[in-house]
Amino acid sequence: MAQAYREIKVKTGNFMRVNVFPVRQYQYARKKKMKPTGAAMAKLNKEMTARRLSDIVNLNFTKNDYQMKLDYSAFREMHGRNPEPDEVLREIRNFIRRVKRVYQKATLELKYIYCSEVGVRGHLSHHHVIINAGVSFETIRALWYCGGVWCRKLYFDKKGCYDLASYFVKAKYTYRSYT
């Protein structure tokens, strides 16, 4: 009996990804989840999430856009402690609102993706952000009050931004890998 294969082509911007996988004959209703996700399936889920995020980045951003890291060094100096998870989420949402206002005044559309994480070594909260260009970096840097801002241009290699996307989804801070 010959095995049937399905091919899916995804074209995003200047990049194209092709998935080839076997098609199985049996179809049955999905059961209710009984056990926690296994290690192999968790790895596959993370890889698929990274591919999906990579497609979004490749389609919506260019090499002129910014990749930023926002930390909480000023917050720690002022309060003498790391921010709580609810404070972290509130600060990044407020930052995005401030940036949106600046882009609206410049009559530009804001595109962004961010993920929040806690560092492994020092357990320090920080954010990774991809944001489209249009407003100067110094203007954006002035809108982050909680600490330092590291920035560079977005980098695309042969796989597009897959490496950056897989870094974004490596650990969940909230119920989502990225926003």
MARBA-203028 format. One record per residue (C-alpha): residue in three letters; z, x, y. Coordinates in Angstrom, 1 decimal, m for minus. Layout:
BEGIN
<gupa><residu>ALA</residu><zz>Z</zz><xx>X</xx><yy>Y</yy></gupa>
...
END
This chain:
BEGIN
<gupa><residu>MET</residu><zz>0.0</zz><xx>0.0</xx><yy>0.0</yy></gupa>
<gupa><residu>ALA</residu><zz>m1.0</zz><xx>1.5</xx><yy>3.4</yy></gupa>
<gupa><residu>GLN</residu><zz>1.5</zz><xx>1.7</xx><yy>6.2</yy></gupa>
<gupa><residu>ALA</residu><zz>0.5</zz><xx>0.0</xx><yy>9.4</yy></gupa>
<gupa><residu>TYR</residu><zz>1.3</zz><xx>1.8</xx><yy>12.7</yy></gupa>
<gupa><residu>ARG</residu><zz>1.6</zz><xx>0.5</xx><yy>16.2</yy></gupa>
<gupa><residu>GLU</residu><zz>0.7</zz><xx>2.5</xx><yy>19.3</yy></gupa>
<gupa><residu>ILE</residu><zz>2.1</zz><xx>1.8</xx><yy>22.8</yy></gupa>
<gupa><residu>LYS</residu><zz>0.7</zz><xx>3.7</xx><yy>25.8</yy></gupa>
<gupa><residu>VAL</residu><zz>2.8</zz><xx>3.7</xx><yy>29.0</yy></gupa>
<gupa><residu>LYS</residu><zz>1.1</zz><xx>4.9</xx><yy>32.2</yy></gupa>
<gupa><residu>THR</residu><zz>3.4</zz><xx>5.7</xx><yy>35.1</yy></gupa>
<gupa><residu>GLY</residu><zz>2.0</zz><xx>7.3</xx><yy>38.1</yy></gupa>
<gupa><residu>ASN</residu><zz>0.3</zz><xx>10.6</xx><yy>37.1</yy></gupa>
<gupa><residu>PHE</residu><zz>2.0</zz><xx>10.6</xx><yy>33.6</yy></gupa>
<gupa><residu>MET</residu><zz>1.2</zz><xx>8.8</xx><yy>30.4</yy></gupa>
<gupa><residu>ARG</residu><zz>3.5</zz><xx>8.5</xx><yy>27.4</yy></gupa>
<gupa><residu>VAL</residu><zz>2.3</zz><xx>7.4</xx><yy>23.9</yy></gupa>
<gupa><residu>ASN</residu><zz>4.7</zz><xx>6.0</xx><yy>21.3</yy></gupa>
<gupa><residu>VAL</residu><zz>3.5</zz><xx>5.6</xx><yy>17.7</yy></gupa>
<gupa><residu>PHE</residu><zz>5.8</zz><xx>3.9</xx><yy>15.2</yy></gupa>
<gupa><residu>PRO</residu><zz>5.5</zz><xx>2.1</xx><yy>11.8</yy></gupa>
<gupa><residu>VAL</residu><zz>5.3</zz><xx>m1.6</xx><yy>11.6</yy></gupa>
<gupa><residu>ARG</residu><zz>7.4</zz><xx>m3.2</xx><yy>8.9</yy></gupa>
<gupa><residu>GLN</residu><zz>6.3</zz><xx>m6.4</xx><yy>7.1</yy></gupa>
<gupa><residu>TYR</residu><zz>9.6</zz><xx>m8.2</xx><yy>6.8</yy></gupa>
<gupa><residu>GLN</residu><zz>10.9</zz><xx>m10.4</xx><yy>9.6</yy></gupa>
<gupa><residu>TYR</residu><zz>14.4</zz><xx>m11.9</xx><yy>9.6</yy></gupa>
<gupa><residu>ALA</residu><zz>16.9</zz><xx>m13.3</xx><yy>12.1</yy></gupa>
<gupa><residu>ARG</residu><zz>19.3</zz><xx>m10.8</xx><yy>13.7</yy></gupa>
<gupa><residu>LYS</residu><zz>22.9</zz><xx>m10.9</xx><yy>12.4</yy></gupa>
<gupa><residu>LYS</residu><zz>25.9</zz><xx>m10.9</xx><yy>14.6</yy></gupa>
<gupa><residu>LYS</residu><zz>27.2</zz><xx>m7.3</xx><yy>15.3</yy></gupa>
<gupa><residu>MET</residu><zz>29.8</zz><xx>m6.4</xx><yy>12.8</yy></gupa>
<gupa><residu>LYS</residu><zz>30.3</zz><xx>m2.7</xx><yy>13.1</yy></gupa>
<gupa><residu>PRO</residu><zz>30.3</zz><xx>m0.3</xx><yy>16.1</yy></gupa>
<gupa><residu>THR</residu><zz>27.0</zz><xx>1.5</xx><yy>16.8</yy></gupa>
<gupa><residu>GLY</residu><zz>26.5</zz><xx>4.5</xx><yy>14.5</yy></gupa>
<gupa><residu>ALA</residu><zz>25.9</zz><xx>8.0</xx><yy>15.9</yy></gupa>
<gupa><residu>ALA</residu><zz>22.2</zz><xx>8.1</xx><yy>15.0</yy></gupa>
<gupa><residu>MET</residu><zz>21.5</zz><xx>4.7</xx><yy>16.7</yy></gupa>
<gupa><residu>ALA</residu><zz>23.6</zz><xx>5.7</xx><yy>19.7</yy></gupa>
<gupa><residu>LYS</residu><zz>21.5</zz><xx>8.9</xx><yy>20.1</yy></gupa>
<gupa><residu>LEU</residu><zz>18.3</zz><xx>6.8</xx><yy>19.8</yy></gupa>
<gupa><residu>ASN</residu><zz>19.5</zz><xx>4.3</xx><yy>22.3</yy></gupa>
<gupa><residu>LYS</residu><zz>20.3</zz><xx>7.1</xx><yy>24.8</yy></gupa>
<gupa><residu>GLU</residu><zz>16.9</zz><xx>8.6</xx><yy>24.3</yy></gupa>
<gupa><residu>MET</residu><zz>15.2</zz><xx>5.2</xx><yy>24.9</yy></gupa>
<gupa><residu>THR</residu><zz>17.2</zz><xx>4.7</xx><yy>28.0</yy></gupa>
<gupa><residu>ALA</residu><zz>16.2</zz><xx>8.2</xx><yy>29.3</yy></gupa>
<gupa><residu>ARG</residu><zz>12.5</zz><xx>7.4</xx><yy>28.6</yy></gupa>
<gupa><residu>ARG</residu><zz>12.8</zz><xx>4.1</xx><yy>30.5</yy></gupa>
<gupa><residu>LEU</residu><zz>14.5</zz><xx>5.8</xx><yy>33.4</yy></gupa>
<gupa><residu>SER</residu><zz>11.9</zz><xx>8.5</xx><yy>33.4</yy></gupa>
<gupa><residu>ASP</residu><zz>9.1</zz><xx>5.9</xx><yy>33.6</yy></gupa>
<gupa><residu>ILE</residu><zz>10.8</zz><xx>4.3</xx><yy>36.6</yy></gupa>
<gupa><residu>VAL</residu><zz>11.2</zz><xx>7.6</xx><yy>38.4</yy></gupa>
<gupa><residu>ASN</residu><zz>7.6</zz><xx>8.7</xx><yy>37.6</yy></gupa>
<gupa><residu>LEU</residu><zz>6.3</zz><xx>5.4</xx><yy>38.9</yy></gupa>
<gupa><residu>ASN</residu><zz>8.4</zz><xx>5.1</xx><yy>42.1</yy></gupa>
<gupa><residu>PHE</residu><zz>9.0</zz><xx>8.6</xx><yy>43.3</yy></gupa>
<gupa><residu>THR</residu><zz>7.0</zz><xx>11.7</xx><yy>44.3</yy></gupa>
<gupa><residu>LYS</residu><zz>7.6</zz><xx>15.4</xx><yy>44.6</yy></gupa>
<gupa><residu>ASN</residu><zz>8.5</zz><xx>14.8</xx><yy>48.3</yy></gupa>
<gupa><residu>ASP</residu><zz>11.5</zz><xx>12.7</xx><yy>47.6</yy></gupa>
<gupa><residu>TYR</residu><zz>15.1</zz><xx>13.9</xx><yy>47.4</yy></gupa>
<gupa><residu>GLN</residu><zz>17.4</zz><xx>14.6</xx><yy>44.5</yy></gupa>
<gupa><residu>MET</residu><zz>21.1</zz><xx>14.7</xx><yy>45.7</yy></gupa>
<gupa><residu>LYS</residu><zz>24.5</zz><xx>15.3</xx><yy>44.4</yy></gupa>
<gupa><residu>LEU</residu><zz>27.4</zz><xx>13.7</xx><yy>46.3</yy></gupa>
<gupa><residu>ASP</residu><zz>31.0</zz><xx>15.0</xx><yy>45.7</yy></gupa>
<gupa><residu>TYR</residu><zz>34.5</zz><xx>14.0</xx><yy>46.8</yy></gupa>
<gupa><residu>SER</residu><zz>35.8</zz><xx>17.3</xx><yy>48.2</yy></gupa>
<gupa><residu>ALA</residu><zz>36.8</zz><xx>15.8</xx><yy>51.6</yy></gupa>
<gupa><residu>PHE</residu><zz>38.4</zz><xx>12.8</xx><yy>49.9</yy></gupa>
<gupa><residu>ARG</residu><zz>40.6</zz><xx>15.1</xx><yy>47.8</yy></gupa>
<gupa><residu>GLU</residu><zz>41.6</zz><xx>17.2</xx><yy>50.8</yy></gupa>
<gupa><residu>MET</residu><zz>42.6</zz><xx>14.1</xx><yy>52.8</yy></gupa>
<gupa><residu>HIS</residu><zz>44.4</zz><xx>12.2</xx><yy>50.0</yy></gupa>
<gupa><residu>GLY</residu><zz>45.5</zz><xx>15.0</xx><yy>47.7</yy></gupa>
<gupa><residu>ARG</residu><zz>44.1</zz><xx>13.3</xx><yy>44.6</yy></gupa>
<gupa><residu>ASN</residu><zz>40.9</zz><xx>12.4</xx><yy>42.9</yy></gupa>
<gupa><residu>PRO</residu><zz>39.5</zz><xx>8.9</xx><yy>43.7</yy></gupa>
<gupa><residu>GLU</residu><zz>40.1</zz><xx>6.0</xx><yy>41.3</yy></gupa>
<gupa><residu>PRO</residu><zz>37.1</zz><xx>4.5</xx><yy>39.5</yy></gupa>
<gupa><residu>ASP</residu><zz>37.0</zz><xx>1.4</xx><yy>41.8</yy></gupa>
<gupa><residu>GLU</residu><zz>37.1</zz><xx>3.6</xx><yy>44.9</yy></gupa>
<gupa><residu>VAL</residu><zz>34.3</zz><xx>5.7</xx><yy>43.6</yy></gupa>
<gupa><residu>LEU</residu><zz>32.1</zz><xx>2.7</xx><yy>43.0</yy></gupa>
<gupa><residu>ARG</residu><zz>33.0</zz><xx>1.2</xx><yy>46.4</yy></gupa>
<gupa><residu>GLU</residu><zz>32.1</zz><xx>4.5</xx><yy>48.2</yy></gupa>
<gupa><residu>ILE</residu><zz>28.7</zz><xx>4.9</xx><yy>46.6</yy></gupa>
<gupa><residu>ARG</residu><zz>27.8</zz><xx>1.2</xx><yy>47.3</yy></gupa>
<gupa><residu>ASN</residu><zz>28.9</zz><xx>1.6</xx><yy>50.9</yy></gupa>
<gupa><residu>PHE</residu><zz>26.8</zz><xx>4.8</xx><yy>51.2</yy></gupa>
<gupa><residu>ILE</residu><zz>23.7</zz><xx>3.0</xx><yy>49.9</yy></gupa>
<gupa><residu>ARG</residu><zz>24.3</zz><xx>0.2</xx><yy>52.4</yy></gupa>
<gupa><residu>ARG</residu><zz>24.5</zz><xx>2.7</xx><yy>55.3</yy></gupa>
<gupa><residu>VAL</residu><zz>21.3</zz><xx>4.4</xx><yy>54.1</yy></gupa>
<gupa><residu>LYS</residu><zz>19.6</zz><xx>1.0</xx><yy>53.8</yy></gupa>
<gupa><residu>ARG</residu><zz>20.4</zz><xx>0.2</xx><yy>57.4</yy></gupa>
<gupa><residu>VAL</residu><zz>19.0</zz><xx>3.5</xx><yy>58.6</yy></gupa>
<gupa><residu>TYR</residu><zz>15.8</zz><xx>2.9</xx><yy>56.6</yy></gupa>
<gupa><residu>GLN</residu><zz>15.5</zz><xx>m0.6</xx><yy>58.0</yy></gupa>
<gupa><residu>LYS</residu><zz>15.8</zz><xx>0.7</xx><yy>61.6</yy></gupa>
<gupa><residu>ALA</residu><zz>13.0</zz><xx>3.1</xx><yy>60.8</yy></gupa>
<gupa><residu>THR</residu><zz>11.0</zz><xx>0.2</xx><yy>59.2</yy></gupa>
<gupa><residu>LEU</residu><zz>10.8</zz><xx>2.0</xx><yy>55.8</yy></gupa>
<gupa><residu>GLU</residu><zz>11.5</zz><xx>0.7</xx><yy>52.3</yy></gupa>
<gupa><residu>LEU</residu><zz>14.4</zz><xx>2.4</xx><yy>50.6</yy></gupa>
<gupa><residu>LYS</residu><zz>14.0</zz><xx>3.3</xx><yy>46.9</yy></gupa>
<gupa><residu>TYR</residu><zz>17.0</zz><xx>4.8</xx><yy>45.1</yy></gupa>
<gupa><residu>ILE</residu><zz>18.5</zz><xx>5.4</xx><yy>41.7</yy></gupa>
<gupa><residu>TYR</residu><zz>22.0</zz><xx>6.7</xx><yy>41.2</yy></gupa>
<gupa><residu>CYS</residu><zz>24.5</zz><xx>7.4</xx><yy>38.5</yy></gupa>
<gupa><residu>SER</residu><zz>28.2</zz><xx>8.1</xx><yy>38.8</yy></gupa>
<gupa><residu>GLU</residu><zz>30.0</zz><xx>10.6</xx><yy>36.5</yy></gupa>
<gupa><residu>VAL</residu><zz>33.2</zz><xx>12.5</xx><yy>36.0</yy></gupa>
<gupa><residu>GLY</residu><zz>32.8</zz><xx>16.3</xx><yy>35.5</yy></gupa>
<gupa><residu>VAL</residu><zz>33.8</zz><xx>17.7</xx><yy>32.1</yy></gupa>
<gupa><residu>ARG</residu><zz>35.6</zz><xx>20.8</xx><yy>33.4</yy></gupa>
<gupa><residu>GLY</residu><zz>37.6</zz><xx>19.6</xx><yy>36.4</yy></gupa>
<gupa><residu>HIS</residu><zz>37.4</zz><xx>15.8</xx><yy>35.9</yy></gupa>
<gupa><residu>LEU</residu><zz>36.0</zz><xx>15.5</xx><yy>39.4</yy></gupa>
<gupa><residu>SER</residu><zz>34.0</zz><xx>12.4</xx><yy>40.3</yy></gupa>
<gupa><residu>HIS</residu><zz>30.6</zz><xx>12.8</xx><yy>41.7</yy></gupa>
<gupa><residu>HIS</residu><zz>27.2</zz><xx>11.0</xx><yy>42.0</yy></gupa>
<gupa><residu>HIS</residu><zz>23.6</zz><xx>12.0</xx><yy>41.3</yy></gupa>
<gupa><residu>VAL</residu><zz>21.1</zz><xx>10.2</xx><yy>43.5</yy></gupa>
<gupa><residu>ILE</residu><zz>17.3</zz><xx>10.0</xx><yy>43.8</yy></gupa>
<gupa><residu>ILE</residu><zz>16.1</zz><xx>8.7</xx><yy>47.1</yy></gupa>
<gupa><residu>ASN</residu><zz>12.7</zz><xx>8.4</xx><yy>48.6</yy></gupa>
<gupa><residu>ALA</residu><zz>11.8</zz><xx>10.5</xx><yy>51.6</yy></gupa>
<gupa><residu>GLY</residu><zz>11.2</zz><xx>9.0</xx><yy>55.0</yy></gupa>
<gupa><residu>VAL</residu><zz>14.4</zz><xx>9.8</xx><yy>56.9</yy></gupa>
<gupa><residu>SER</residu><zz>15.5</zz><xx>13.4</xx><yy>57.4</yy></gupa>
<gupa><residu>PHE</residu><zz>18.0</zz><xx>14.9</xx><yy>55.0</yy></gupa>
<gupa><residu>GLU</residu><zz>20.4</zz><xx>15.7</xx><yy>57.8</yy></gupa>
<gupa><residu>THR</residu><zz>20.5</zz><xx>12.0</xx><yy>58.7</yy></gupa>
<gupa><residu>ILE</residu><zz>21.3</zz><xx>11.0</xx><yy>55.1</yy></gupa>
<gupa><residu>ARG</residu><zz>23.9</zz><xx>13.8</xx><yy>54.8</yy></gupa>
<gupa><residu>ALA</residu><zz>25.8</zz><xx>12.5</xx><yy>57.9</yy></gupa>
<gupa><residu>LEU</residu><zz>26.2</zz><xx>9.1</xx><yy>56.2</yy></gupa>
<gupa><residu>TRP</residu><zz>28.3</zz><xx>10.5</xx><yy>53.3</yy></gupa>
<gupa><residu>TYR</residu><zz>31.9</zz><xx>10.8</xx><yy>54.5</yy></gupa>
<gupa><residu>CYS</residu><zz>33.7</zz><xx>11.7</xx><yy>51.3</yy></gupa>
<gupa><residu>GLY</residu><zz>32.6</zz><xx>15.3</xx><yy>50.7</yy></gupa>
<gupa><residu>GLY</residu><zz>29.8</zz><xx>17.6</xx><yy>50.2</yy></gupa>
<gupa><residu>VAL</residu><zz>26.1</zz><xx>16.8</xx><yy>49.7</yy></gupa>
<gupa><residu>TRP</residu><zz>23.7</zz><xx>19.0</xx><yy>47.7</yy></gupa>
<gupa><residu>CYS</residu><zz>20.0</zz><xx>18.2</xx><yy>48.0</yy></gupa>
<gupa><residu>ARG</residu><zz>16.6</zz><xx>19.4</xx><yy>46.9</yy></gupa>
<gupa><residu>LYS</residu><zz>13.1</zz><xx>18.0</xx><yy>46.4</yy></gupa>
<gupa><residu>LEU</residu><zz>12.4</zz><xx>16.1</xx><yy>43.3</yy></gupa>
<gupa><residu>TYR</residu><zz>10.9</zz><xx>18.3</xx><yy>40.6</yy></gupa>
<gupa><residu>PHE</residu><zz>8.2</zz><xx>17.1</xx><yy>38.1</yy></gupa>
<gupa><residu>ASP</residu><zz>7.2</zz><xx>19.1</xx><yy>35.0</yy></gupa>
<gupa><residu>LYS</residu><zz>4.8</zz><xx>18.3</xx><yy>32.2</yy></gupa>
<gupa><residu>LYS</residu><zz>7.0</zz><xx>15.5</xx><yy>31.0</yy></gupa>
<gupa><residu>GLY</residu><zz>7.5</zz><xx>14.1</xx><yy>34.5</yy></gupa>
<gupa><residu>CYS</residu><zz>11.2</zz><xx>13.6</xx><yy>35.3</yy></gupa>
<gupa><residu>TYR</residu><zz>12.4</zz><xx>13.2</xx><yy>31.7</yy></gupa>
<gupa><residu>ASP</residu><zz>14.9</zz><xx>16.0</xx><yy>31.8</yy></gupa>
<gupa><residu>LEU</residu><zz>16.5</zz><xx>14.6</xx><yy>35.0</yy></gupa>
<gupa><residu>ALA</residu><zz>16.5</zz><xx>11.1</xx><yy>33.4</yy></gupa>
<gupa><residu>SER</residu><zz>18.2</zz><xx>12.4</xx><yy>30.3</yy></gupa>
<gupa><residu>TYR</residu><zz>20.8</zz><xx>14.1</xx><yy>32.4</yy></gupa>
<gupa><residu>PHE</residu><zz>21.4</zz><xx>10.8</xx><yy>34.3</yy></gupa>
<gupa><residu>VAL</residu><zz>22.1</zz><xx>8.9</xx><yy>31.1</yy></gupa>
<gupa><residu>LYS</residu><zz>24.3</zz><xx>11.5</xx><yy>29.4</yy></gupa>
<gupa><residu>ALA</residu><zz>27.6</zz><xx>9.7</xx><yy>30.0</yy></gupa>
<gupa><residu>LYS</residu><zz>28.4</zz><xx>6.2</xx><yy>31.3</yy></gupa>
<gupa><residu>TYR</residu><zz>30.9</zz><xx>5.9</xx><yy>34.1</yy></gupa>
<gupa><residu>THR</residu><zz>30.6</zz><xx>2.1</xx><yy>34.2</yy></gupa>
<gupa><residu>TYR</residu><zz>29.0</zz><xx>m0.3</xx><yy>31.8</yy></gupa>
<gupa><residu>ARG</residu><zz>25.6</zz><xx>1.0</xx><yy>33.0</yy></gupa>
<gupa><residu>SER</residu><zz>24.0</zz><xx>4.4</xx><yy>32.7</yy></gupa>
<gupa><residu>TYR</residu><zz>22.3</zz><xx>4.2</xx><yy>36.1</yy></gupa>
<gupa><residu>THR</residu><zz>21.8</zz><xx>1.8</xx><yy>39.0</yy></gupa>
END
